[in-house]
Amino acid sequence: MRIPAHSVCTAIRDDIVSGVYERGSRLTEELLARRYGVSRVPVREALRTLEAEGFVVTRRHAGAQVAEPTAREAADLLEVRVLLEPLAAARAAQRRTHAHLKVLRGLVRLGQERARSGQSDDLASLGSWFHETLAQASGSQGLTSLLTQLQYKITWMYGSTVTARPVETWAEHGAVVDAVARGDAERARSLTALHAERAAAGRRPRTVAANGIVRPSQHGVNTPSVGN
């Protein structure tokens, strides 16, 4: 079964972010096509998209390879996130729907329960889901897309780390949701800015192997859909 180019792009991006393809490793169309069970055409399209997003670079005589971002570029991403997330929260306070609030409150409740009981296994994924939903509640497709790409790149460069202060972190999430529910845009903005600054301060770039080893993919071959 043929996989759409968009799904191939998602699969390759996910594998880059999770470290299946190390930074600097080559990405040949033939290998990728065989790996994901598709022709080279959607792979070629996916590589163009990933190059535009900054995950892939194409070098003369060397072809496509995983990008190797600098420490400055990694730090810049955190600064951009500190600017954009408060804007998303402020807009969410003005545009959120009942469905958004229901999901956000459910995530906060679950995150707080996990944090208080010391169950940290899924806190990182819950946190990502929370921030994704908050961005969607802004009602701005462009802003949501920017924040989604930022999250991918931050995870790629820093890893999916669980905060050292999970109880406080989820209390901050809860305060943001309360402000969004009340329609208090300025409070939602200021609380999210403080939260983002604290999160950025606790981030440390992940250590990346320099051997360019390609590990087993997290995606099956000939899979009709690929999750984020």
C-alpha positions in Angstrom: 0.0 0.0 0.0 1.4 3.4 -1.0 2.0 5.9 1.8 1.2 9.6 1.0 4.2 11.9 0.8 2.9 13.7 3.9 3.0 10.6 6.0 6.5 9.7 4.7 7.6 13.2 5.8 6.1 12.7 9.2 7.8 9.3 9.6 11.2 10.6 8.6 10.8 13.6 10.8 9.7 11.5 13.8 12.8 9.3 13.3 15.1 12.2 13.1 13.6 13.8 16.2 13.8 10.5 18.2 17.4 9.9 17.1 17.0 7.0 14.8 19.0 9.1 12.3 21.9 10.8 14.0 22.8 14.3 13.1 25.1 14.4 10.1 24.1 10.9 8.9 23.3 10.5 5.2 19.7 10.0 4.0 19.6 8.3 0.6 16.3 8.1 -1.3 16.9 4.4 -2.0 17.4 3.5 1.6 14.4 5.6 2.8 12.1 4.2 0.1 13.0 0.7 1.1 12.7 1.5 4.8 9.2 2.9 4.6 7.9 0.7 1.8 7.3 3.5 -0.7 8.7 4.7 -4.1 11.4 7.3 -4.2 9.0 10.0 -5.4 7.3 10.7 -2.0 10.7 10.3 -0.3 12.1 13.0 -2.6 9.2 15.3 -1.8 9.5 14.6 2.0 13.2 15.5 1.9 12.5 18.8 0.3 9.9 19.6 3.0 12.3 18.5 5.8 15.0 20.7 4.3 12.7 23.7 4.3 11.9 22.9 7.9 15.6 22.7 8.9 15.9 19.0 9.7 17.7 18.1 6.5 20.5 19.7 4.5 21.6 18.9 0.9 25.3 19.2 0.2 26.9 19.1 -3.2 28.4 15.7 -4.1 27.1 14.3 -0.7 23.3 14.5 -1.1 20.8 14.8 1.7 21.8 14.4 5.3 20.4 15.2 8.8 21.2 18.8 9.8 23.7 19.5 12.5 22.3 22.6 14.4 24.6 24.6 16.5 24.2 25.4 20.2 23.3 28.9 19.3 20.5 27.7 17.0 19.2 25.5 19.8 19.2 28.3 22.3 17.4 30.6 19.8 14.5 28.1 19.6 13.9 28.4 23.3 13.9 32.2 23.0 11.4 32.1 20.2 9.2 29.7 22.2 9.2 32.1 25.1 7.9 34.8 22.8 5.2 32.7 20.9 3.7 30.6 23.7 2.4 33.6 25.7 0.8 35.0 22.6 -0.9 31.7 22.0 -2.2 31.6 25.6 -3.5 35.2 25.3 -5.4 34.4 22.1 -6.7 31.1 23.7 -8.2 33.2 26.5 -10.2 35.1 23.8 -11.0 32.3 21.3 -11.0 29.0 23.2 -14.0 26.7 22.9 -15.7 24.5 25.5 -14.1 21.5 23.9 -10.6 23.1 24.3 -11.2 23.8 28.0 -12.5 20.3 28.6 -9.3 18.8 27.2 -7.0 21.2 28.9 -8.7 20.7 32.3 -8.6 16.9 31.8 -4.9 17.0 31.0 -4.1 19.2 34.0 -6.1 16.9 36.3 -4.2 13.9 35.0 -0.8 15.6 35.0 -1.3 16.7 38.6 -2.3 13.3 39.7 0.7 11.7 38.0 3.1 14.4 39.4 1.8 14.0 43.0 2.1 10.2 42.9 5.5 10.2 41.3 4.3 8.5 38.1 6.5 10.3 35.6 6.5 7.9 32.7 4.0 9.8 30.6 4.4 13.3 32.0 6.5 14.4 29.0 3.8 13.3 26.5 1.0 14.8 28.6 2.9 18.1 28.7 3.3 18.1 24.9 -0.4 17.3 24.5 -1.2 20.2 26.9 0.9 22.8 25.0 -0.4 21.5 21.6 -4.0 21.9 22.8 -3.3 25.4 24.2 -1.8 26.4 20.8 -4.9 25.0 19.0 -7.2 27.0 21.4 -5.6 30.2 20.1 -7.6 29.8 16.9 -4.6 30.7 14.8 -3.5 28.0 12.3 -0.3 29.8 11.5 0.7 30.2 15.2 -0.2 26.6 16.0 1.9 25.4 13.0 4.9 27.5 14.2 4.6 26.1 17.8 4.3 22.6 16.5 7.5 22.9 14.5 9.2 24.5 17.4 8.2 21.6 19.7 9.6 19.1 17.2 12.9 20.9 17.0 13.2 21.5 20.7 12.6 17.8 21.3 15.2 17.0 18.7 17.8 19.2 20.1 17.0 18.8 23.8 15.2 15.6 24.2 11.8 14.8 25.8 12.9 15.5 29.4 10.6 15.4 32.4 10.9 18.5 34.5 12.7 18.2 37.9 9.7 20.1 39.5 6.6 18.2 38.1 4.2 19.3 40.8 5.0 22.9 40.4 5.0 22.6 36.6 1.5 21.2 36.5 0.3 23.8 39.0 1.5 26.4 36.6 -0.4 24.6 33.8 -3.5 24.7 35.9 -3.1 28.4 36.6 -2.8 29.1 32.9 -6.0 27.1 32.2 -7.9 29.0 34.9 -6.9 32.3 33.2 -7.8 31.1 29.8 -11.2 29.9 31.1 -11.9 33.3 32.6 -11.0 35.0 29.4 -8.1 36.9 31.1 -5.7 37.3 28.2 -3.1 39.3 30.0 -2.9 36.9 33.0 -2.8 34.0 30.6 0.1 35.7 28.7 2.1 36.6 31.8 1.7 33.1 33.5 2.7 31.3 30.3 5.7 33.6 29.8 6.9 32.8 33.3 6.3 29.1 32.8 8.1 29.1 29.4 11.1 31.0 30.9 11.4 28.5 33.7 11.2 25.5 31.3 13.8 27.0 29.1 16.2 27.6 32.0 16.0 23.9 32.9 16.8 22.6 29.4 20.1 21.1 28.5 21.1 20.1 25.0 21.1 16.3 24.5 24.3 14.5 23.9 24.5 13.2 20.4 26.6 10.3 19.2 29.1 11.2 16.5 29.2 7.9 14.7 26.2 8.5 12.5 24.6 5.1 13.4 21.1 4.5 12.1 19.1 2.7 14.7 15.9 0.7 14.0 13.0 2.8 12.9 10.0 3.3 15.2 7.7 3.0 12.2 6.7 -0.2 10.5 7.2 -0.8 6.8 4.1 -0.5 4.6 2.1 1.2 7.3 -0.8 3.2 5.9 -0.6 5.9 8.5 2.2 7.3 10.7 1.5 8.9 14.1 3.1 12.0 15.3 
